């Protein structure tokens, strides 16, 4: 069988990049095999044959990790196969979705599915880069209507000011001077998606790196244009939802003098009630008028709201809740809400409320991570829950969706740089953000709540972090307005959602999505500077509630102490089948004893005296005796040639008959007996055996 391979290659950021189109997955609308270094992905694009009776674009992006790609056999012991997507896979799928979605016509109603299958992973090149490029190329050469191409690159900013394009994973393990790690996507003219993890990065250096990244993106756009000229298909004619002209006219006439009054209300619940009532009145009016295409009335209502919100902000800076463009909503904060929790904080900004709870545990409670890309442990976790009641709805509880994973990951990135090392604070730390009410940027509220909760728990975080959601309203003639702390209609109808978190000294996380083609670096710079003003304002407010970590952790949190032993002594502490370590736990009453391969020992318990007792026990077990040291112990055994003395901690030594006293000793019992407490001097330490002397004490 001839697979008719067509390969297109360039060198990018010092590595070979190849896109191959062949008969692989030939029943898809298009399929591209992308290779970068030794990382390979197969991306397929498929569009359904029928339009659906729904009110949204049914686009799905599935990112499939395959364990074989990294040469691993993992998963459940009894089911050695891939199961639900890992959080990393969900985040990668979201990254691609957020980049390509704005370039579809939102009026399309055909199912579109992009499936990214990672076939090979070389541990150096992150698959996200080649996955997005391959997805763009597949859509571009297919018959699926789409306004691409698009591309994205990963960047790393080093402290010396250098920006590295598409750094290998090795850079992040070998270089400790990374200021931020970002993935930037865009079209030929605009940037339309940003995902950034920072270590208090400056706004200016972030923008500089975005500009450099966009120059590299342009090269990848040109590369794709050359491909589509050679093998691109004619785009299919797909119906776009267009309401009847008569219906449009009736809806516009009815809403003209009513919409603004219903929409421009400060309270979210009142606004929702008034809009619901207005929609019902519109429906009754249209029924009386007997116009056709009533199913499109909601779409026209949304269009009218969109135009009104844009017009009022662009022309008169009028926001639905009457705030200034750079004004943050009313703030509220409280800590220590529940006595038995290790740390808690409630943070509210307008109608958005986040309750963050911190739980401290022993190192053994670390999360084990085993994915295609990573095998390791995580000692800091931030989880985000978004129950339906937070938006006044009835819905299914339980389970974690893509929203929860994405928002939780963003808040996690914002706070993680502030977490002390295990040497400074030997605890496993879990923060859970419960969204009690949502009206704009609950993920950024989670950052503030998490920071205060950690401080309330006594976690010595370096400083507090806060976040804010920035929006954009723009019109085709180039005019635009930047909005601080978007909510309600501004979030839903706005052109951009850019969440920026950080400390008083810099940015720790950015996540930007758009509903338009993208934004320019100039707009991005203005957004970052305006967000800094809001962030500093929120941080100052938070200080009034708690300005530094508590000096002591909660009495309900475990006490953890550490000590170092030699790696070769680990076996002595554990004992055969865990006999010794289990005995220590039972005898002292501690909760856990965790030992690292390096010999670092963590002892955790609910009472300090119990932990100290276990520490002493382990120290005695691992004590290194020195020649010349004088000890005291009990005689536990008499032999023909000497006596055995218990030195504590499971260690003993022997006093040879010749070392009992000066002169000849006929019988050991003539000098000492079982049960005697004697002072001895260490005269020999060899292969774990300890030689003692009583005679040497008199010299």
Secondary structure, DSSP 8 states (H G I E B T S, - for coil): -----EEEEEEETTEEEEEEESSTTTTSSEEEEEEETTEEEEEEEEEEEEE-SSSS--EEEEEE--GGGGT---S-SS--S--S--HHHHHHHHHHHHHHGGGS-TTB-EEEEEEEEEEE--SSS-HHHHHHHHHHHHHHHSSS------EEEEEEEETTS-EEET--HHHHHH-S-EEEEEEEEE-SS-EEEEEEEEEEE-HHHHHHHHHHHHHHHHHHHHHHHHHHHHH--------B----HHHHHHHHHHHTTTHHHHH--SSHHHHHHHHHHHHHHHHHHHHHHT-S-GGGHHHHHHHHHHHHHHHHHHHH---TT---TT----EEEEE--STTSSEEEEEEETTEEEEEEEEEE-GGG-EEEE-SS-EEEESEEEEEEE-GGGGT-----SS--HHHHHHHHHHHHHHHTTS--TTT---EEEEEEEEEE-SS-HHHHHHHHHHHHHHHTT---SS--EEEEEEEEE-TTS-EEEEES--THHHHH-SEEEEEEEETTEEEEEEEEESSS-B-HHHHHHHHHHHHHHHHHHHHHHHHH-SS--SS--TTS-EEEEEE--GGGHHHHH-GGGHHHHHHHHHH--SEEEE-TTSEEEEEESSHHHHHHHHHHHHHHT----TT-EEEEEEEEEETTEEEEEEETTEEEEEEGGGSSSS--S-GGGT--TT-EEEEEEEEEETTEEEEESGGGG-
